[in-house]
Amino acid sequence: MNDFKPGLEGVVAVETEIAEPDREGGQLRYRGVDIEELVGHHPYEHVWGLLVDDDLGSTMPDPEPYEPARLSGNAPADLQAETARLSGEWKLGKLNEISDDQAREDLGRLSALMMEIVARSAAVADGREPASDDVVARGQTAAERFLLRWRGEADPKHVKAIDTYWICTAEHGLNASTFTARVVASTGADCGAALSSAVGALSGPLHGGAPAYVKPMLEEVAALGDADRWVREALDSGKRIMGFGHRVYRAEDPRSRVLKKTARELGAPNVEVAEELEAVALRVLQERHPERVLATNVEYYSAVVLDAAEIPPPLAPAMFACSRVAGWSAHILEQKRTGRLFRPSARYVGPAPRSLQPA
């Protein structure tokens, strides 16, 4: 048995053709294409096609007519529940019993409706009815239709912010939610079960939820007016500065670079404070931890870009799920084609053999 590694860190569990995070070079490529060639040139729904079909000319379908059972306004919970419900509503076939083409069709239908579910849930949280189909039909891209369903209007700056964020976070290898989706897919479960399980993996704060904590942090710095003091006091008290360091990259997180550029272009409300805090945090972290690279990660400027689109922090995990439907779908298909069930080993470290009989 191989040496045990907590969290399976560094253990190669799959071989994939989908995405290549360049650990040392600070690049991220989707099927060989650098994300910086995608943002601003191809909308998210075509990036979905690149990841799932290896074809930028392919696209995620438009959502079909949909009537939710009951939305609470808690978008992550609504998304998980409704995605699972659709498996039964649509009578989806098991992955080990359907063709690759059918699985791809199921994933496309689900991906489109998952965005619809989040938009509708966000409208409920705001205390209003989602916009009608006639209003939504005016949208030209997935991001625009998302905002139209949610708010009844789509500011072009908000569309750009969301489309950029979705593309930058559409896929990133074998993270917790993607691994969850592949494990469930490996059992032969249907696509709805695999996708809803991936959403469940986002309900904890350690994966996908960090942008929700960045905005309050920036507001604290702005109120104090002294980024250096805030950073040093935070570190002295054992507080974590959100948005720095990454388990994959040893150079700059390329997604952070793209999102920072977009935040500047959009004139995001907190971009100046974010840049000031970033400069101080990088300097102080390097002083205190010269043995480690603690560069800015995707979560930091994701928060700034989402704020530019007026996305409330509690909605950040669901926005992340909307972006990741592309990567999850690609991995579910890839796992289906392997035909192998995940069954890792466990090393027993409990009590030695013992009897319940009196000695």
N, C-alpha and C positions, 0 to 999 in steps of 0.2 A: 504494500500500500504506500502511495506517495506521502510525503510529509504533509501534515495538516496545516492549512493556511486559513486563519480566521477571515471570514468574509469572502473566501475564495480569491483573494487578491493575487493577481498574477497568474492564476490558473487559466489555461486556454480551454474553454468549454466548447467553442464552435469555430469553424472556419467560415468566413463570410465574404461575399463579393459586394456588399452593400455600401459600406462607408469605411473611410480610412482616416482616423484622427492621427496626424503626424506628430508623434510625441515630442520630438526634438526640434522639428522645423516650424512649429506653430502654424500648421495648415490643417484644413479639414476638407476632404474631398468626398463627394457623393458619386459612387461608381466612377471614380477617376476625375470628376469635374470639381474644381475648386469652388467653394461656395461664393467666393468673391466674383466669380463669373456669372453667378445665378441671380444674386440680389440686384434688383432694379432692372433686370433684363428679362426674367421669366417669372410669372406669378406663381404663387405657392402651388396651385393645383397642377401645374406642369412639373414642378419639382416632385410632387407626389408621383407623377407618371415616371419620372426619371428613377426614383428610388424603387418603385414597385415593378415597373416594366422595362427599366433601362432604356427609356425612350422619352425625351423631352417633348415629343409631339403627342404623346399620350397624355391623358388628363384624368384627374379625379372627377367622377360624374357630379352633376348637380343633384341636390337632395330631392328625393321624391316626396309626395304628399305624406304628412305625418301628423298624427294626433297623439300627444303624450298622455300617459295614464294619469299622472299627477305630478306636477313640478313644485318643488318646495322653495326654489330660489337659492338653494345651496348647490351651486353648479357641479362641483366634483361628485357629490352624492347622487344628484340627479343623473349625471352622465353615466356613472357606473350602473345604476339601477335600470335606466332606460335602455342602455346598450344590451344588457343581459335580457331584458324583456323582449327586445326585437328578435332575439334568437327563436323564441317561441312564436311570436307574432308572425314571423316570416317563415317559420318551419325550416330553419337552416340545416343543411346536411352536415354530418360529421366529416372532419377533414380527411380521415382515413377512408371515407366512402365516396367522396366526390372528386371530380377532376380538378386539375390545377386551374383550368379556365373558370370553373364554377367557383372555386375558392377566391380567385381574383375578383370575380363579379361581386361575391358576397362582401369582400373587404372594401370594394369601392362604394357600394351602397351604404355600408355601415359608416365608413369614414365621413362621407358627405353628411349623413344624419347626425353624427356625433357633434359636428360643428353647429348644426341646427339646434340640437338639444342645449348646448351651452348658451347660444344666443337667446333662445327662448327662456332659459332659466335665469339669465342675467336680467332680462326684461321683467320677469316676475319679482326678482330681488329689488328692482327699482320701483315696484308698485304699479306697473303698467302692463297692458296687453302687448304681446309681440306684434310687429307690423304684419300687414296682410301680404299674401303672395304677390299681389299686383305691385306693391311697393318694392318687394324684394327682387322681383323680376327685372327691375331697372339696373341692378348691379351687373358689372362686367367681370368681376373676379370673385373668388371665394371670400376674400377679406372684405370686399365691398358689400357683398350679399349678407355676410355675417353682421356687419354693422347696421345695415338696413333692417334686418330682422329684429335686432336688439333695440335700436334707437329710432328707427324710422328715417334716419338720415345717415349719410356717410361723408364726413369731412375728408377730403383727399389726403391731408396730413395724417389723419388717423388710419386711413387705409394703408398708406405707405409704412407707417410704424408697425402695424399688425402683420402685414405681408413680410416685411423684413424679419421681424421676430420669428414668425412661423418658419421661414426658410432656414434661418440660422439654427433653429432648435429642432428641425424635422427629424434628425437622426444623429446618433452619436455612439454607435457600437453597443456593447453588451452591458448596459446599465441595468439598474434594478427592475424597472418596469419592462424593458425589452426582454430581459431574461425571463421574467414572469410570463410574458406573452409566449415565449418560445417553449417554456416548460409545459404550459397548458396546451399549446398546439401539439406538442410531442405526444400527448395522450390521445390525440385524435378528436378532441373536443371541437365544437363548431367555432366559426370565426367570431361570433358574438361573445362567446365565453372567453376566448383568448383575449379579445380587446377589452372587455369589462374587467378582467383580472389585471390587465396592465394599468387601467385607471385606478384600481384599488391600491396598486403599489405606489401611487402618487399621494395617497391620503396621509402618509407620514411626512414630517417636515424635513427629512434628510434627503429627499429626492424630488426636485421640481418645484419646491415651495419657497426657495430662498429669496426670489425677488420681492415677495411679500414683506420681508424684513428689511430690505434695503432702503425703501422710501422713508420709513420712520427714522432710520439711522441718519439719512441725509437731512431730515428736518431737525434732528437734534443738533447736528453740526452747524446748520444755518442759524439756529437760535442761539447757540453758544458764540458763534462768530470767531472761533479759534480751532481750526482743524487739527493742528499739532497737539494742542492740549487735549482735545477730545480723544484722539488716537492713543496718546500715552496713558491717559486716565482709564480708558477702556481696557487696554492691555494689562495695566497694573492691577486692575480689579478682576482679571481673568475672563473678561468679556471677549467674545469672538467678533471680529470685524467681518461682516458678511460680504462675500463677493471677491475673496482673495484666496488663491491656492486652488489647485485642481489635481485629482488623483491620476489623470492621464498626462496632461501637458507639463513639460519641463521648460518650455518656452512660453511665449504669450499665447493665450487662448484666442484663436483666430476669430471666433464668434464675437468676442469682446471688441476686437478691433473694428469689425464691420458695424456692430451696434453703436459703438461710440461715434463713428462717422455719421451714422444716421441720426443720432441724437443731436449732434451739432447742426446738421442740415435742417432738422425740424425745429430748432430753437427750443428744445425740451426745457420745461420750467426749472429743473434741478441740475442741468448739465454743468453749469459753472461750479456749483458746490461739489458736484460729483468729481469733476476734474481736479479740484483743489484737494479734496479728501483723498482721491486716488494717489496723487503725487506724494502726499505726506505719508499715507499708509504704506506705500511701496518702500519709501526710504526708511521708515521706522522698523518695518518688518524685516528688511534686509539687515539693519543694524542688530536686531535682536536674534535673528535666525539666519546668519550668513551661510549655514550649511544647507539651507533649503531654498528652492525657488518658490516664492509666494507671489505670483503674478496675478493680475486682474482676471477673473473668470467671467463666463457668460452671464452669470446671474446679476452681476453688478450693473452693467449697462442695459441688460434686459429690463430691469426695474425702471430705469430712466426712460427708455423707449416706450414701455407700456404706460408710464405716467403721461408721456406726450400724447398718447391716444386716450387718456382719461380712463384707463382701466383701473378699477379699485384693487388694492393689494389682495383682498381675499379671493379675487377671481383669478389670480396668477396661476395656481395649479391647473385650473380648467383650461386656461389659455395655453399652457404648456401641453396639456393633453391634446388640444386641437392641433397643435403643430406636430406632435409626435405620432398622429395616426398614420402618417406616411411611413415612418421608420418601422413602427409596429407591424403594419401591413406587410411591408417587404420582408421582415424577419419571420412572420408567421408563414408566408409562402415558402421562404427558404427552408424553414424547419419542416414543413410538410414534405418537401422534396427529399429530405434526408431519410425519412421513414424510421427514425430512431427515437425511442422513449428515453427521456432523461431519467437516470437512476444512479445518482452518485452514492458513494459509500459513506458510512458513518463509523467513527471509531468509538467504541464503548468505553466510558471512563467512570461508570457507576460503581455501586457496591460489589464486592466479591460474592461468589455464591454463598448463600446462607439459608438456613432452615427456619420455618415458622414453628417447628416442634420444640417443646421445652428441652433444654439440654439435659 
